[in-house]
Amino acid sequence: MGKNHINGKSFLEKRYSEELELEDAIQTAILTLKEGFEGQMTPDNIEIGICDAQGFRRLSPAEVKDYLATIA
């Protein structure tokens, strides 16, 4: 998670639950990443992947942009 990984880890430990819905899990992941991120997060400098029963996929830059807009 980078230079401030301790802050991010603590943030994630407080908010993680196995019952998280996908949308909430993505939001939590972005907020956790933000804890240790230097600069502004954009669809060009972060990637989000989803691993589920159907396999693994990366969110498109447009999807990442939409999620980032909800936490701004």
PyMOL commands that set and color helices and strands:
alter all, ss='L'
color gray80, all
select helices_A, chain A and resi 5-15+22-36+61-71
alter helices_A, ss='H'
color red, helices_A
select strands_A, chain A and resi 49-52+55-58
alter strands_A, ss='S'
color yellow, strands_A
deselect
rebuild
show_as cartoon
